[in-house]
Amino acid sequence: MDRNKQKESLSLAYVKAVAATVGLGCYTPSPDNDSVDLGLATTGGKGTVRSPRLELQAKATSRDLCHDGAIHFPLPVKNYNDLRHDNLMVPRILVVMLIPENIDHWLETSDDQMLIRHCAYWCSLRGLPPTKNTETVTVNVPISQPFGVEGLSAIMERISNDQLP
């Protein structure tokens, strides 16, 4: 498998593991024409919106793109444009996972644990301006927004209260 496909698979597995821990179901749009790799949903809900949903684009990088409190990620223009619209029914976010350069350090398993290195972070591109770039747009994903159990729970709570992620 191509190394980029391996990174993509690991980032999706990470997101699914976090979603399962939060108690969310996952769905995969088919085909992915709209820069949505995965959708997350729950039934019912505690807020004003029943069955809140979140859609996301997952990326992974092993490059040293983290400085000044953010991951400076080169996102393809198509993904940027699909994620920045402010009139989407289901909120969308970008999730970027940092992984070690050496594939032997990505995952470690034993009888009592499975360790995935490192962590994923998220940001919303909603409302960002159009770009004149033709290939990529560098987006800043704050490391103050880890995509983990606590972070995803808070996002879903906001969505269930008719707020943005």
C-alpha positions in Angstrom: 0.0 0.0 0.0 1.2 3.5 -0.8 2.6 5.3 2.3 0.0 8.1 2.0 -2.8 5.6 1.9 -1.3 4.0 5.0 -1.3 7.4 6.8 -4.9 8.0 5.7 -6.0 4.6 7.0 -4.3 5.2 10.4 -5.9 8.6 10.8 -9.4 7.1 10.0 -8.8 4.3 12.5 -7.8 6.9 15.1 -11.0 8.9 14.5 -13.1 5.8 14.6 -11.5 4.7 17.9 -12.2 8.1 19.5 -15.8 8.1 18.1 -16.4 4.6 19.5 -15.2 5.6 22.9 -17.6 8.7 22.9 -20.4 6.4 21.8 -20.9 7.7 18.2 -21.7 5.8 15.1 -19.7 6.3 12.0 -20.7 6.4 8.4 -18.7 6.7 5.2 -20.2 8.8 2.3 -20.0 6.9 -1.0 -18.5 8.2 -3.1 -16.5 10.9 -1.4 -17.1 13.8 -3.8 -17.5 16.4 -1.1 -14.3 16.1 1.0 -16.0 14.1 3.7 -14.1 11.0 4.7 -16.3 10.1 7.7 -19.5 11.1 9.3 -20.2 10.8 13.1 -23.6 10.6 14.5 -25.6 9.8 17.6 -29.3 9.1 18.2 -31.4 11.2 20.5 -29.3 13.7 22.2 -29.4 15.9 25.3 -29.6 19.3 23.6 -32.1 21.1 21.3 -31.0 19.2 18.2 -31.9 15.6 17.9 -29.4 13.1 16.4 -26.5 15.5 16.0 -24.0 14.8 13.2 -20.5 15.9 12.3 -18.6 15.3 9.1 -14.9 15.4 8.8 -11.9 15.3 6.4 -9.1 13.3 8.0 -5.4 13.8 7.1 -2.2 12.6 8.6 1.3 13.9 8.3 4.7 12.9 9.5 6.4 16.1 8.4 7.5 18.6 11.0 4.8 21.1 10.4 4.1 22.0 14.0 5.3 25.4 15.2 3.9 28.5 16.8 1.1 26.5 18.5 -0.3 25.1 15.3 0.1 22.5 12.6 0.7 24.4 9.3 -0.9 21.9 7.0 -0.9 22.2 3.2 -4.5 21.2 2.3 -5.6 20.6 -1.3 -7.6 23.5 -2.6 -10.6 21.2 -3.3 -10.7 20.1 0.3 -10.3 23.7 1.5 -13.2 24.9 -0.6 -15.5 22.0 0.4 -14.8 22.5 4.1 -15.1 26.4 4.3 -18.7 26.9 3.2 -20.9 28.4 5.9 -24.2 27.0 4.6 -23.7 23.3 5.2 -26.5 21.4 7.0 -24.0 19.1 8.8 -21.0 20.9 10.3 -17.6 19.9 9.0 -14.1 19.9 10.5 -10.6 19.0 9.4 -8.8 16.5 11.5 -5.0 16.3 11.1 -3.1 13.5 12.8 0.6 13.9 13.6 2.5 10.6 13.2 6.1 9.6 13.5 8.2 9.6 10.3 9.3 6.0 11.0 6.3 3.6 10.3 7.7 1.2 12.9 6.8 3.8 15.6 3.2 4.4 14.5 1.6 1.6 16.5 2.6 -0.6 19.4 0.6 -3.4 20.8 0.9 -5.7 23.8 -1.4 -8.0 25.8 -2.9 -5.0 27.7 -2.7 -2.0 25.4 -2.6 -0.6 21.9 -0.6 2.6 21.6 -1.1 4.8 18.5 1.5 7.6 18.2 0.9 10.7 18.2 -2.3 12.7 18.4 -4.8 14.3 16.1 -6.0 17.9 16.2 -9.0 19.6 14.6 -10.2 22.9 13.2 -13.2 24.3 11.4 -12.6 26.1 8.1 -16.2 27.4 8.1 -16.4 30.9 6.8 -12.8 31.2 5.6 -12.4 33.3 2.4 -12.0 31.9 -1.1 -8.4 31.3 -2.3 -6.6 32.1 -5.5 -4.2 29.2 -4.9 -4.4 26.4 -7.4 -2.9 23.5 -5.5 -2.9 23.8 -1.7 -3.8 26.3 1.0 -1.9 26.2 4.3 -4.3 25.9 7.1 -3.4 26.3 10.8 -4.7 23.6 13.0 -4.3 24.7 16.6 -2.6 22.2 18.9 -4.9 23.6 21.6 -7.7 21.6 20.0 -6.8 17.9 20.3 -9.2 15.5 18.7 -9.7 13.1 21.5 -12.5 11.8 23.7 -12.9 15.1 25.6 -12.6 17.3 22.5 -15.1 15.2 20.4 -17.6 15.0 23.3 -17.5 18.8 23.6 -17.9 19.3 19.8 -21.0 17.0 19.8 -22.5 18.7 22.8 -22.2 22.1 21.0 -23.7 20.7 17.9 -26.6 19.2 19.9 -27.2 22.7 21.3 -27.4 24.1 17.8 -24.0 25.7 18.0 -21.0 25.3 15.7 -18.1 22.9 16.6 
